[in-house]
Amino acid sequence: PSRVGEELRRGLDQRIWEIFYYLRSEFKKSDKEPSYKNHTIDQLIHLLAYSSNISDTQADWRKASLEALSERIQKKIDEIQNPDDCAKARVLVCNLDKQCGFGCQLHHVGYCFTVAFGEGRTLILTNDGKSWRYSKRGWSGAFLPISKCTHAAAVNGEGVASYRQNSERRVVELPIVDALQDRPKTLPLSFPKQLEDEMIKLHSNPPLYFISQFLWYLMRNNAEMEKVIEKAVSNVPFGEGPIVGIQVRRTDKIGTEASFHSVDEYMEWTEIWFRVQELRRGHPLKRRVFVASDDASVLPETKKKYSNYEVFGDVDIADTAKLMSRYSDASMYGVVTDIQLLSRCDYLVCTFSSQVCRMGYELMQVRRPDGEAFHSLDDLYYYGGQHDHQQIVIEDHVPERDNEIELKVGDSVGVAGNHWDGYSKGKNRRTQRQGLYPSYKVIEKWRIIDFPVFNN
Ligand code: GDP
């Protein structure tokens, strides 16, 4: 298959989803005859299944190619992380112990990692991650060390300079991304020009696929953590048919960083996915869902209301009280297990405003890559601190309502969100106007950047 062919195939699929989002949302507001609405939705689901069948014809080739590509990237990361001489290596020091939740901390280290990698520096955790509010035993109590070089060996008594792009200093340290003055080109959503062709051919979302490689490398479990994960995995029938993962983020997030979403909303999208899959595969499917949440009421509620589903999830983990005393080994093991299990599901329904769900989705991109295997009830996928996410207009748009913006072919739009109703919100860079526009009238504008480490 060619790159253009793959782009066209995925573009078609995305456009069918956009008309599905549009009509589904319009039908909810309209009093047209139910039979007309149902019939239209049925036809669209049929079309989505048909379209996914096309991708099935090349599934083995795509899987094998992506595995080979991931292996190549992991090897390169491993090489940079393990230099011959720790005392001479150019290093970047990053403090794991940011004052926030697990997903937020890992995303912080992931951002340090891409900056380091972009400059061919070895990433080192401050004090080797020994002072970590999640565990007295530190980073290595749960994960493999990220480098053979210890902090002491790598710094080797040298002064640590604050980060500047392409600084001559051997040892530099990064602040949190919000405080970063000198923003490297390599920050997400960038991906290497050296891998451009393969990435665009093989994955619908190359920047996501690329950044995920760093989170994957970070989250390599030690033996103890591996046992915990294996046990949790064995309680869910992965491999016996498709399973949808839902992650329901509530408690402290509601009203501050996200809105409340009922279990029914998550399950509505789960059911839509199963309907498409049944048609795609041509036989009935056992309904299975894995539930992750910080709210203890979600698992019992799902079990009670959806008796046609087999519902999985760890009762112990979904204990709000335990999660409230957030920084403990127990809560860390809980959230790592949930992230790992979400990454093994075939499809995710969640709010991308949650870093926990985004991490599950990110690990999925290395385990069994599929950039389209999600429905977010709020944000588009993003990486904290990313460069402006831009799209290019491929069809003119004349505003039809006050809150819409004009588009002309070739305009760049900074996208703020997809409303999952056929419209996205963004700012046209030409007119500087912000508002809604039909999502199908744009394509992604990729940030393709030189990563010299891939030159040899
Ligand atoms: P965010 O606040 O959801 O964006 O993600 P963070 O990881 O930064 O902080 C949320 C914290 O709440 C996590 O680190 C967990 O301790 C807890 N938490 C949130 N969602 C879940 C979940 O689905 N499962 C578990 N076990 N813990 C969760």
Residues whose N, C-alpha, C, O or C-beta is under 5 A from the ligand:
A	BS01	GDP	C100 G101 F102 G103 C104 Q247 R249 A292 S293 D294 I317 L323 R326 S331 G334 V335 D338 S353 S354 Q355 V356
